[in-house]
């Protein structure tokens, strides 16, 4: 887009350089928002290739699970005393990934953080699909997965209820609650966008589906008033989930007496780690989408810069939690705890612990540099390291504790089998399959909220609207001059 030059204009607004009042200078009007975002719904060869890859990974995981059902859980590498392995590690990983969506959608909405506008839709969708993925792993972990309904508290003729002291039952409650609220939150935010899709759709079947999903939306003041109130209520209701759900997951460990687990720091530690890993996945997904769909003028560098600052902050909190764990063990006077943490960093599992520390503590420190915070290539590479580091964080929590408990004669090792790795790959295939299907059916960027931050449409055109915002809502007298040839309209 060319620079909008005016003969008597003392302030030149460069293309796509946000100011305090004009967030998206390269976006002209509502029509451009609809055209650019809805263009992402058209299938391409690259999308089909990515979907085929995701389905292939899913089939690999499904085949491995079928083999495990036939052979038993021993095919997954479980042996005493390590009876939690890759499945529980990956379960906690995916629950953590889902927390960024709730954070960006709900908490940042309540605090009116502007940078959430362009990225929150993909974060919300990521939340729903990450929770769907996490929900598979308690079932995969069961020796008899067809009995999974025993985990659900429902009236039954045998009068047998689930064991409420079991962490698996806690996880069922956490996942079902989180999935229900996150799905509702995503759907409510999509209602105005469904109306746009309904009005632009030519296929009668799809048009009818979007008409049902939009609940008869007509863009009236009354509808917007009810919409904003409902969205605000759900944001306030969903905010405690960020704290409660992953705190419940942390109780799977903190309620045990196992060395390295029995600590009151686990709930806030897990919550901070979940938000950190979730923001990393937002970068992993959002930056390629931004590039592939040419949405740089909507998902701006300022938005990524602000999200990178949040990522840096949560990295510092996670790093503090790591150091606090060592301080607690050192000051406890408990020889078992001290021996365990020494073994974690300098013993049998040092390789995994140092991967965790480097990826989660050292590399994110690069975000103190504004140049790197605004470098999309580095943000994408760093997000991959964050995802790896956060998976190994859960590995370091689960495996060293179970393999190095109280009695030396019980100390053992753990080696994942090909079944573990195949199901891990399958979980990523399951997640990305749903996400790829989502971005071809629904807008990956919230149309309604992007339009809210655009300057109002005025008689003088695009430049007049920007100048009106810059001058506190009144058009500048310089706008009477027509733009030069090649200027932005």
C-alpha positions as CSV (number, residue, x, y, z in Angstrom):
1,X,0.0,0.0,0.0
2,X,1.4,3.3,-1.0
3,X,2.0,6.2,1.4
4,X,-0.9,8.6,1.8
5,X,0.7,12.0,1.0
6,X,-1.1,15.3,1.3
7,X,0.2,18.7,0.4
8,X,-0.7,20.5,3.6
9,X,-0.6,17.5,6.0
10,X,2.0,18.0,8.7
11,X,1.8,14.4,9.8
12,X,2.5,11.6,7.3
13,X,0.9,8.3,8.3
14,X,3.2,5.5,7.0
15,X,1.6,2.2,5.8
16,X,0.9,-0.2,8.6
17,X,2.7,1.8,11.3
18,X,0.2,1.9,14.2
19,X,-0.1,5.0,16.3
20,X,-1.8,5.5,19.7
21,X,-5.2,6.0,18.1
22,X,-5.0,4.3,14.7
23,X,-4.3,0.6,15.4
24,X,-4.5,-0.7,11.8
25,X,-3.6,2.0,9.4
26,X,-3.2,-0.4,6.4
27,X,-6.9,-1.5,6.7
28,X,-9.2,0.8,4.8
29,X,-12.7,-0.2,5.7
30,X,-15.0,-3.0,6.9
31,X,-15.2,-4.4,3.4
32,X,-11.5,-5.0,3.2
33,X,-11.6,-6.8,6.6
34,X,-14.3,-9.1,5.3
35,X,-12.5,-9.8,2.0
36,X,-9.1,-10.4,3.5
37,X,-10.2,-12.6,6.4
38,X,-12.8,-14.6,4.5
39,X,-10.3,-15.3,1.8
40,X,-8.7,-17.7,4.2
41,X,-11.8,-19.9,3.9
42,X,-10.9,-20.9,0.4
43,X,-9.1,-24.3,0.2
44,X,-5.7,-24.4,-1.3
45,X,-3.2,-27.1,-2.2
46,X,-1.1,-26.2,0.9
47,X,-4.0,-26.6,3.2
48,X,-4.9,-30.0,1.7
49,X,-1.2,-31.1,2.1
50,X,-1.2,-30.0,5.7
51,X,-4.5,-31.7,6.4
52,X,-3.3,-35.0,4.8
53,X,-0.1,-34.8,7.0
54,X,-2.2,-34.3,10.1
55,X,-4.5,-37.2,9.3
56,X,-1.5,-39.4,8.5
57,X,0.0,-38.6,12.0
58,X,-3.4,-39.4,13.5
59,X,-3.6,-42.7,11.8
60,X,-0.1,-43.6,13.1
61,X,-1.3,-42.9,16.6
62,X,-4.5,-44.8,16.2
63,X,-2.6,-47.8,14.9
64,X,-0.3,-47.8,17.8
65,X,-3.2,-47.5,20.3
66,X,-4.9,-50.5,18.6
67,X,-1.7,-52.5,19.0
68,X,-1.4,-51.4,22.7
69,X,-5.0,-52.5,23.4
70,X,-4.1,-55.9,21.9
71,X,-0.8,-56.3,23.7
72,X,-1.5,-54.4,27.0
73,X,0.0,-51.4,28.6
74,X,3.3,-53.1,28.8
75,X,3.7,-52.2,25.1
76,X,4.0,-48.6,26.2
77,X,7.1,-49.2,28.3
78,X,5.5,-49.1,31.7
79,X,7.1,-51.1,34.4
80,X,7.3,-50.6,38.2
81,X,7.9,-48.1,39.7
82,X,7.4,-45.9,36.6
83,X,3.7,-46.4,35.9
84,X,3.1,-42.9,34.6
85,X,4.9,-42.1,31.4
86,X,4.4,-40.3,28.1
87,X,0.6,-40.4,28.3
88,X,0.4,-38.4,31.5
89,X,3.2,-36.1,30.4
90,X,1.4,-35.3,27.2
91,X,-1.9,-34.9,29.0
92,X,-0.5,-32.2,31.2
93,X,1.2,-30.6,28.1
94,X,-2.0,-30.3,26.2
95,X,-4.0,-29.0,29.1
96,X,-1.3,-26.3,29.4
97,X,-1.5,-25.5,25.7
98,X,-5.2,-24.8,26.2
99,X,-4.7,-22.1,28.8
100,X,-3.4,-19.4,26.4
101,X,-6.8,-19.2,24.7
102,X,-8.6,-18.5,28.0
103,X,-5.9,-16.0,29.1
104,X,-5.9,-14.1,25.8
105,X,-9.7,-14.2,25.4
106,X,-10.9,-13.6,28.9
107,X,-8.3,-12.1,31.2
108,X,-6.8,-9.7,28.6
109,X,-10.3,-8.8,27.5
110,X,-11.2,-7.8,31.1
111,X,-8.0,-5.7,31.2
112,X,-8.8,-4.2,27.8
113,X,-5.4,-5.3,26.3
114,X,-5.6,-4.2,22.7
115,X,-3.1,-6.6,21.2
116,X,-5.5,-9.6,21.9
117,X,-7.9,-8.5,19.2
118,X,-6.1,-10.0,16.2
119,X,-4.9,-13.2,17.8
120,X,-7.5,-14.3,20.3
121,X,-9.7,-16.2,17.8
122,X,-7.0,-18.7,16.9
123,X,-6.1,-18.9,20.6
124,X,-9.7,-19.7,21.5
125,X,-9.9,-22.4,18.9
126,X,-6.6,-23.8,20.0
127,X,-7.9,-24.0,23.5
128,X,-10.9,-26.1,22.5
129,X,-8.9,-28.5,20.4
130,X,-6.1,-28.8,22.9
131,X,-8.6,-29.8,25.6
132,X,-10.1,-32.3,23.2
133,X,-6.6,-33.7,22.7
134,X,-5.8,-33.8,26.5
135,X,-9.1,-35.6,27.1
136,X,-7.9,-38.6,25.2
137,X,-4.9,-39.3,27.4
138,X,-6.7,-40.4,30.6
139,X,-8.5,-42.9,28.3
140,X,-5.3,-44.0,26.6
141,X,-3.8,-44.5,30.0
142,X,-6.5,-47.0,31.1
143,X,-5.7,-50.6,30.7
144,X,-9.3,-51.1,29.6
145,X,-10.2,-48.0,27.7
146,X,-13.7,-49.2,26.8
147,X,-14.5,-48.8,30.5
148,X,-13.8,-45.1,30.4
149,X,-17.4,-44.2,31.5
150,X,-16.6,-45.6,34.9
151,X,-14.7,-42.3,35.5
152,X,-17.9,-40.3,35.1
153,X,-20.2,-39.8,38.1
154,X,-23.6,-40.8,36.8
155,X,-26.5,-42.7,38.5
156,X,-26.2,-46.4,37.7
157,X,-28.1,-49.5,38.8
158,X,-25.0,-51.0,40.5
159,X,-24.7,-48.1,42.9
160,X,-21.0,-48.0,42.1
161,X,-19.5,-44.5,42.0
162,X,-16.1,-43.4,40.8
163,X,-13.3,-43.3,43.3
164,X,-13.2,-39.5,44.0
165,X,-9.7,-39.9,45.6
166,X,-8.3,-40.8,42.2
167,X,-6.5,-38.1,40.2
168,X,-8.1,-39.5,37.0
169,X,-11.5,-38.5,38.3
170,X,-10.3,-35.0,39.1
171,X,-8.9,-34.7,35.6
172,X,-12.3,-35.7,34.2
173,X,-14.1,-32.9,36.1
174,X,-11.4,-30.4,35.1
175,X,-11.5,-31.3,31.4
176,X,-15.3,-31.4,31.1
177,X,-15.6,-28.1,32.9
178,X,-12.9,-26.4,30.9
179,X,-14.2,-27.8,27.6
180,X,-17.7,-26.7,28.2
181,X,-16.9,-23.1,29.1
182,X,-14.2,-22.7,26.4
183,X,-16.5,-24.0,23.7
184,X,-19.3,-21.7,24.8
185,X,-16.9,-18.7,24.9
186,X,-15.7,-19.5,21.4
187,X,-19.2,-19.9,20.1
188,X,-20.6,-16.7,21.6
189,X,-17.7,-14.7,20.0
190,X,-18.4,-16.3,16.7
191,X,-22.1,-15.3,16.4
192,X,-21.6,-11.9,14.7
193,X,-19.1,-13.5,12.3
194,X,-21.6,-16.3,11.5
195,X,-24.0,-13.6,10.4
196,X,-21.4,-12.2,8.0
197,X,-20.8,-15.7,6.6
198,X,-24.6,-16.2,6.3
199,X,-25.0,-13.0,4.3
200,X,-22.2,-13.7,1.9
201,X,-22.9,-17.4,1.4
202,X,-24.4,-18.6,-1.9
203,X,-24.7,-22.3,-1.2
204,X,-28.3,-22.7,0.3
205,X,-27.3,-25.5,2.6
206,X,-24.3,-23.7,4.1
207,X,-26.4,-20.5,4.2
208,X,-29.0,-22.3,6.3
209,X,-26.4,-23.7,8.6
210,X,-24.8,-20.3,9.2
211,X,-28.3,-18.8,9.7
212,X,-29.0,-21.3,12.5
213,X,-25.5,-20.7,14.1
214,X,-25.9,-16.9,14.0
215,X,-29.2,-17.2,16.0
216,X,-30.9,-14.7,13.7
217,X,-28.3,-12.0,14.2
218,X,-29.4,-8.7,12.6
219,X,-26.7,-6.3,13.9
220,X,-29.1,-4.2,16.0
221,X,-28.2,-2.1,19.0
222,X,-30.2,-4.4,21.3
223,X,-28.4,-7.5,20.0
224,X,-25.0,-5.8,20.5
225,X,-26.0,-4.8,24.0
226,X,-26.9,-8.4,25.0
227,X,-23.9,-9.7,23.2
228,X,-21.4,-7.5,25.0
229,X,-23.0,-8.3,28.4
230,X,-22.9,-12.0,27.7
231,X,-19.3,-11.9,26.5
232,X,-18.3,-9.9,29.5
233,X,-20.0,-12.4,31.8
234,X,-18.4,-15.4,30.2
235,X,-15.0,-13.6,30.3
236,X,-15.4,-13.1,34.0
237,X,-16.7,-16.6,34.5
238,X,-13.8,-18.2,32.5
239,X,-11.1,-16.3,34.2
240,X,-11.0,-18.5,37.3
241,X,-10.6,-21.5,35.1
242,X,-7.1,-20.4,34.2
243,X,-6.3,-20.8,37.9
244,X,-8.5,-23.7,38.9
245,X,-8.2,-26.2,36.1
246,X,-4.5,-26.5,36.0
247,X,-4.3,-26.2,39.8
248,X,-6.5,-29.4,39.8
249,X,-4.1,-31.0,37.3
250,X,-1.2,-30.1,39.6
251,X,-2.9,-31.8,42.5
252,X,-2.4,-35.1,40.6
253,X,1.2,-34.7,41.8
254,X,1.2,-32.3,44.8
255,X,-1.2,-34.6,46.8
256,X,1.3,-37.4,46.6
257,X,4.3,-38.0,49.0
258,X,6.6,-38.7,46.1
259,X,9.9,-36.7,46.2
260,X,9.7,-33.7,43.9
261,X,5.9,-33.7,43.9
262,X,4.8,-33.0,47.4
263,X,5.0,-29.2,47.3
264,X,2.6,-26.3,47.7
265,X,4.2,-24.4,44.9
266,X,2.7,-26.7,42.3
267,X,-0.6,-24.9,41.6
268,X,0.9,-21.4,40.7
269,X,3.9,-23.1,39.1
270,X,1.6,-25.2,36.8
271,X,-0.6,-22.2,35.9
272,X,2.4,-20.0,34.9
273,X,3.9,-22.9,32.9
274,X,0.5,-23.5,31.2
275,X,0.2,-19.9,30.1
276,X,3.8,-19.9,28.9
277,X,3.4,-23.0,26.8
278,X,0.1,-21.8,25.4
279,X,1.6,-18.5,24.2
280,X,4.4,-20.4,22.6
281,X,1.8,-22.5,20.7
282,X,0.0,-19.3,19.6
283,X,3.3,-18.2,18.0
284,X,3.8,-21.6,16.4
285,X,0.4,-21.5,14.8
286,X,-0.2,-17.8,14.3
287,X,3.0,-16.7,12.6
288,X,2.7,-19.2,9.7
289,X,-1.0,-18.4,9.3
290,X,-0.1,-14.7,9.3
291,X,2.5,-15.2,6.6
292,X,0.5,-17.8,4.5
293,X,-2.8,-15.8,4.4
294,X,-1.0,-12.4,4.1
295,X,-2.6,-11.0,7.2
296,X,0.4,-8.9,8.2
297,X,-1.7,-5.7,8.1
298,X,-4.2,-7.2,10.6
299,X,-1.9,-9.3,12.9
300,X,0.7,-6.5,13.2
301,X,4.2,-6.6,14.6
302,X,2.9,-4.5,17.5
303,X,0.5,-7.3,18.5
304,X,3.3,-9.9,18.3
305,X,5.6,-7.6,20.2
306,X,3.1,-7.3,23.1
307,X,2.5,-11.0,23.1
308,X,6.2,-11.6,23.2
309,X,6.4,-9.4,26.3
310,X,3.8,-11.6,28.0
311,X,5.7,-14.7,27.0
312,X,8.9,-13.2,28.5
313,X,7.0,-12.4,31.7
314,X,5.6,-15.9,32.1
315,X,9.1,-17.3,31.3
316,X,10.5,-15.3,34.2
317,X,7.8,-16.6,36.5
318,X,8.4,-20.2,35.4
319,X,12.2,-19.7,35.9
320,X,11.5,-18.4,39.4
321,X,9.4,-21.5,40.2
322,X,12.3,-23.7,39.1
323,X,14.7,-21.9,41.4
324,X,12.2,-21.9,44.2
325,X,11.9,-25.7,44.0
326,X,15.6,-26.1,44.5
327,X,15.5,-23.6,47.4
328,X,12.7,-25.5,49.1
329,X,14.6,-28.8,48.8
330,X,17.8,-27.2,50.1
331,X,16.1,-25.5,53.1
332,X,13.8,-28.5,53.9
333,X,16.6,-30.6,55.6
334,X,15.0,-33.6,53.9
335,X,17.8,-35.8,52.6
336,X,15.4,-37.6,50.2
337,X,14.3,-34.3,48.6
338,X,17.9,-33.0,48.4
339,X,19.1,-36.2,46.8
340,X,16.3,-36.1,44.3
341,X,16.9,-32.6,43.1
342,X,20.6,-33.2,42.9
343,X,19.9,-36.3,40.8
344,X,17.5,-34.3,38.6
345,X,20.2,-31.7,37.5
346,X,23.4,-33.6,37.8
347,X,22.4,-37.2,37.8
348,X,20.5,-39.7,35.7
349,X,18.0,-37.2,34.2
350,X,20.3,-34.2,33.8
351,X,20.0,-34.2,30.0
352,X,16.2,-33.7,30.2
353,X,16.5,-31.1,33.0
354,X,19.0,-29.0,31.0
355,X,16.8,-29.1,27.9
356,X,14.0,-27.8,30.1
357,X,16.1,-25.1,31.7
358,X,17.7,-23.9,28.4
359,X,14.5,-23.8,26.4
360,X,12.3,-22.3,29.2
361,X,14.7,-20.0,31.0
362,X,17.7,-19.1,28.9
363,X,16.4,-18.7,25.3
364,X,13.3,-16.6,26.2
365,X,15.7,-14.0,27.7
366,X,16.3,-13.0,24.1
367,X,12.9,-11.3,24.2
368,X,14.4,-8.5,26.2
369,X,15.6,-7.3,22.8
370,X,12.9,-5.4,20.9
371,X,14.5,-6.3,17.6
372,X,14.1,-10.0,18.4
373,X,10.5,-9.5,19.7
374,X,9.6,-8.0,16.3
375,X,11.4,-10.7,14.3
376,X,8.8,-13.2,13.3
377,X,11.4,-15.8,12.2
378,X,13.0,-15.8,15.7
379,X,9.6,-15.8,17.4
380,X,8.6,-18.9,15.5
381,X,11.9,-20.7,16.2
382,X,11.7,-19.7,19.9
383,X,8.1,-21.0,20.1
384,X,9.3,-24.4,18.9
385,X,12.0,-24.5,21.6
386,X,9.3,-23.4,24.2
387,X,7.0,-26.3,23.2
388,X,9.9,-28.7,23.4
389,X,11.0,-27.3,26.7
390,X,7.6,-27.4,28.3
391,X,7.1,-31.0,27.2
392,X,10.4,-31.8,28.9
393,X,9.3,-29.9,32.0
394,X,6.4,-32.4,32.4
395,X,8.9,-35.2,31.6
396,X,11.2,-34.0,34.4
397,X,8.3,-33.7,36.8
398,X,6.9,-37.2,36.2
399,X,9.8,-39.6,35.3
400,X,12.6,-38.7,37.7
401,X,10.2,-38.6,40.7
402,X,8.8,-42.1,40.0
403,X,12.1,-43.6,39.1
404,X,14.0,-42.2,42.1
405,X,11.8,-42.5,45.1
406,X,12.6,-43.3,48.7
407,X,14.3,-46.7,48.6
408,X,17.5,-47.1,46.5
409,X,16.6,-50.7,45.6
410,X,13.5,-49.3,43.9
411,X,15.4,-46.9,41.7
412,X,14.9,-47.6,38.1
413,X,14.9,-46.1,34.6
414,X,12.3,-45.4,31.9
415,X,12.5,-45.8,28.2
416,X,9.5,-44.9,26.0
417,X,8.7,-47.4,23.3
418,X,7.7,-46.8,19.7
419,X,4.1,-47.0,20.9
420,X,4.6,-44.0,23.1
421,X,6.2,-42.0,20.4
422,X,3.5,-43.0,17.8
423,X,0.7,-41.9,20.1
424,X,2.5,-38.6,20.9
425,X,2.7,-38.0,17.1
426,X,-0.9,-39.0,16.8
427,X,-1.9,-36.4,19.4
428,X,-0.4,-33.6,17.3
429,X,-2.1,-35.0,14.2
430,X,-5.5,-35.0,16.1
431,X,-5.0,-31.4,17.2
432,X,-3.9,-30.0,13.9
433,X,-6.5,-31.9,12.0
434,X,-9.3,-30.1,13.9
435,X,-7.5,-26.8,13.8
436,X,-7.1,-27.0,10.0
437,X,-10.7,-27.9,9.6
438,X,-11.7,-25.0,11.8
439,X,-9.8,-22.3,9.8
440,X,-11.5,-23.5,6.6
441,X,-15.0,-23.1,8.0
442,X,-14.8,-20.1,10.4
443,X,-12.8,-16.9,10.3
444,X,-9.4,-17.3,12.0
445,X,-9.5,-13.6,13.0
446,X,-12.5,-12.0,14.7
447,X,-14.2,-9.9,12.1
448,X,-16.4,-8.0,14.5
449,X,-13.6,-7.0,16.9
450,X,-11.3,-6.0,14.1
451,X,-14.0,-3.6,12.8
452,X,-14.4,-2.1,16.2
453,X,-10.9,-0.7,16.2
454,X,-11.1,0.8,12.7
455,X,-11.6,4.5,12.3
456,X,-15.2,5.5,11.5
457,X,-16.2,5.8,7.9
458,X,-16.3,9.5,6.9
459,X,-17.1,11.6,3.9
460,X,-13.4,12.4,3.3
461,X,-12.5,8.8,2.8
462,X,-9.8,6.6,4.5
463,X,-7.3,9.4,5.3
464,X,-10.0,11.7,6.7
465,X,-11.1,8.9,9.0
466,X,-7.6,8.4,10.3
467,X,-7.1,12.2,10.8
468,X,-10.4,12.4,12.6
469,X,-9.2,9.8,15.1
470,X,-5.9,11.5,15.4
471,X,-7.6,14.9,16.2
472,X,-9.8,13.5,18.9
473,X,-12.8,12.6,16.7
474,X,-13.0,15.8,14.5
475,X,-11.8,15.9,10.9
476,X,-8.6,18.0,10.3
477,X,-9.1,21.0,8.1
478,X,-6.1,19.8,6.0
479,X,-8.3,16.9,4.8
480,X,-10.0,19.1,2.2
481,X,-7.0,18.7,-0.1
482,X,-7.3,15.7,-2.4
483,X,-4.6,13.0,-2.3
484,X,-1.8,13.0,-4.8
485,X,-1.7,10.4,-7.5
486,X,-0.9,6.9,-6.2
487,X,-2.0,7.8,-2.7
488,X,-4.0,5.5,-0.4
489,X,-7.8,5.6,-0.7
